[in-house]
Amino acid sequence: MSSKGRKILLLPGDGIGPEVVREVKKILEWFNKNKSLDFSFDEELIGGASIDVNKIPITDEVFYKSLQSDAVILGACGGPKWDNLEFSKKPERALLKLRKELKLFANLRPAICFKQLVDSSTLKPEIVSGLDIMIVRELTGGIYFGEPRGIEPIENNQRRGINTHSYTTSEIQRIARVAFDLAKKRKNVVTSCEKSNVMEAGVLWREEVQLIKDKEFKKVELNHMLADNCAMQLLRNPKQFDVILADNLFGDMLSDEAAMLTGSLGLLPSASLGARDKNGKIRSLYEPVHGSAPDIAGKNIANPIATILSLSMALRYSLDLEKEADLLDAAVQKVLDDGLRTKDIISKGNKEVTTTDMGDAIISKLK
Ligand code: NAD
């Protein structure tokens, strides 16, 4: 990919989305001006903001723009204004459509406990300080999508609820490759989680992950762990993990559990990645883990760090700008070192700043 002309689509969305994405835009502008990069960025409506104007949560035009972009950065969708719409018309449908149509099968969620914020965690500081885990969750298969599914009547006036947990070799192998590739850039260790003690699909998962490791990633260390044990180990000794690989269901639980170890929703980024196309481009969507936070929207007090770190993931995984990603991560650390905090992470002895101030402070540390 050339270092020039990368297309980024910004989708601020609803609630605090526009406030936190505004800070990302400022950083992109800074990179263009000071690092001779040539990001071109477009901004479009999504979610409730799109419903208000276009009557639908995402238009075809915006959808096709997202297909043509090198990375999509989203704020958040949804809010009380649109809560009474029927399910298929809600703002959040836009997100599901993007994930589905862009075939984003890998969800990456880092759980990092910043040393400056160690007291925000419910765990003891020595357990979480310096924590840096990456959870890789399969996003398009498994029990949330498997057929048959449904609720059916059975004898004696009873009903039966059915969901099917199923994975194929290729579905397991492609997500395993994402985890191994990531581990190579980190501490080189993957822990793959399943329930092979009670599920056939778990046995297949374990065998296929091992096969990919033996064939393609000989130098990466692979450990297999039962998913319930992983849930316990995350609380007992989370720093034993580097990359955790899990299917859709277990990954859903484990990534939320790991997120809570870090103590603040306003700091957690995420990436959803699809396959690499023949031009080497990966379809991708970057967004903070948090939602639209309607309770604080419009007050300029939201924490923009989760969205800014989502940009850093985009630089790293979609735009081949590893150095710029490192620079941005370091700038966030420096601002926290200086004791600047938005309201959600404020503690005694620190200085409270607005969303805008936090963005400006991070930019000042890029210099
Ligand atoms: P939420 O994440 O929006 O808010 C939960 C709590 O965390 C709130 O008190 C909020 O003020 C606080 N918070 C969240 N992000 C923050 C930030 N950056 N800085 C400071 N404080 C922050 O979750 P919710 O209240 O359950 O959902 C609100 C709306 O967001 C709903 O409509 C929901 O459907 C939607 N939602 C969207 C996404 C998404 O777009 N990916 C994800 C989750 C929820």
Boltz pocket constraint, residues with backbone or C-beta under 6 A from the ligand:
constraints:
  - pocket:
      binder: B
      contacts: [[A, 16], [A, 75], [A, 76], [A, 77], [A, 78], [A, 79], [A, 80], [A, 92], [A, 95], [A, 265], [A, 266], [A, 287], [A, 288], [A, 289], [A, 290], [A, 291], [A, 292], [A, 293], [A, 294], [A, 295], [A, 296], [A, 301], [A, 302], [A, 303], [A, 304], [A, 306], [A, 344]]
      max_distance: 6.0
